[in-house]
Amino acid sequence: MHDGKRLLHALDSLWAKYQKRLTDCHHRPTEEAVHKLRISTRRLLALIELLKTLSPHPSLQKLRKNLKTQLDAFDELRDTQVMLLEITAKQDSLPDLLPFFRQLQLNEQWLLAQTPARLQAIDQPKIHARFKKSHAHLSQTLGKAHLKPRILTVIDETYQAVMARYQA
């Protein structure tokens, strides 16, 4: 199997998992479901970033932007849940955190109550159409390509950019 086909297969796999997690979240918008959706979205975004460097196309950038906006919609909920986990572990040694803990619990409940509306706001047909357009472009440009030299070049360029930022 060519490198390009492997990347397309990975994209298909991550897309399928993302769609499953989104459906699960629509049916039961629990803490775990939202967390798994965020993980799936981040993994899909990471692959899209790689694909954008190998085969830039406006549809990939638009798809990335839609997914990132969706991910950002759940940032406050996830931050609240992480803080709750941290404070729960330290409650016995730091009892002064109890009022803050209660406020976080109320905030989490309020954010969870908003989750169905946030999920409804996700324009699934638009995201799906952008995915199909991106996939068609990638199939055409990467489908039979051997990408190892291009991937190594991207890694080198990324490393050089990181080092330049670090030096600055």
N, C-alpha and C positions, 0 to 999 in steps of 0.2 A: 504494500500500500504506500502511495506517495505521501510525503509530508503534508502536502496541502489537503489531501483526503483525510488524514488523521486529524488535522485541525478542524476541518468541517465536521467530522464525526464528533469531536469533542464539543464543538459549538452546538450541534444537534442534541447531544446528551445534556448539556447544561441548560439549553432552552427547554427541553422536556421537563427537567427537574424544576426549573423556575416556574413553568406553567402549572405543574402539580402543586408546588408550594403555594402559589397564588390562589389556586382553587381551594386548597385546604384552608387557607387563611380566610377566604370568603365564607366557607361553611362554618368554621369555628375560629374566630379571631382571638385565640388565646396567646399568652406570652410565648409559649413554645412555637406556635405556628408563625407568629410574627418574626421570631428569632430565626427560624429555618428559612423563611422567605428572604430575610435580609442576607443570610449566608449565601443562598442561591443567587441572589441578585449581585452580591459582591463578586462571586466567582465568575458569573457571566460578564460582569464589567471588566474584570481582569483579562479575560480572554479577548474581549472586544478591543481593549487597549493594545494588546499584542497584534491583533489582526489589523488594526488601524495603521500600525507602523509598517506592516508587511504589504498592505494593499489599501492605501487611503481611499476613502469614498465618503461623500457627504451623508449617505444613508447610515453608515456606521456611526458617524458623529452624532446624528440626530437620534439614533437608537440609544447610544450611550447617554445622551442628555436626558431622554425620557426615563431611562432606568435609574439614573442618578437622582433625578427629581423624586422619583418614587421612593428610592432608598432614603433620601433626606426627610421625607414625610414621616418616617418612623424614628428619626434620630432622638427626639425628646423622650419618646416612650422607652426606647432602649437605654438611654442614659439614666432615666429614672429607675428602671429595673436593675441596672448594674449598681447604682448607689444603694438601692434597697438591699441587694445581696451583701454588699460591703458592710453596711451598717448592721444588718442582722448578725453578722459574724462578730461584731464588736460591741453589741448592745450590753452585754454583761459587764464588760470592762469600762464602758463609757455610757453610763445611764443618762447623762445630760443630752444625749442624742435622741432620746425618746420623742420629744416634740417634733424634731426634724423628721424622724422616722415616720411618725403619724402623718405629717404633711406630705411626705413622699408617697405614702400609701394612697392618700386621697388623690394626689396628682396622677398616680398610676391608674386608678379607677376611672378618673375623668378622661385620661388619654385612651384607655382601652374602650371606653364608651364611644369615643370618636373614631375608632379604628374602622368600623364598617363604612362610615361615610368617606373616610380616606381611601378605602379600597374601591368604593364605587366611583371615586374621582379619577381612578386610573383609567386612562383611555386605552383599553385593551385592543380594540381593533386597530388603532393607530400604531401601537407598539408592534402588534403582529404584522401589520403591513410593512413597517420599517424593517422588521426582522427578515421577512421574505425578500424584500428588495436587497438588503445587505447580503443575505445568503446567496441570492442569484449572482450578485457581483463577485462574491468570494469564490463561488463555484467556477465561475468563468476565469478568474485570474489566478486562483490558487489550486484548483482541482487536480491538476497533473504536475504541479511544480515540486521540485526538490528545494526545500526551503532552508536547509541547514546553513549554507553560507549567508543567506539573508538574515536568519535569526541570530547568528553569531555577530554579524555587523550591527544589528539592533542592540544586542547586549553590550557590545563595545561602546557604541554611541551613548547609550544610557549610562553606562559606568562613567564615561568621560564627563557627561553632564552633571552627574552626582558629585564627582570629584571637584569639578569647577565650582559648584555651589558650596561644597564643603570648604574649599580654599577661600572663597569670598566671605 
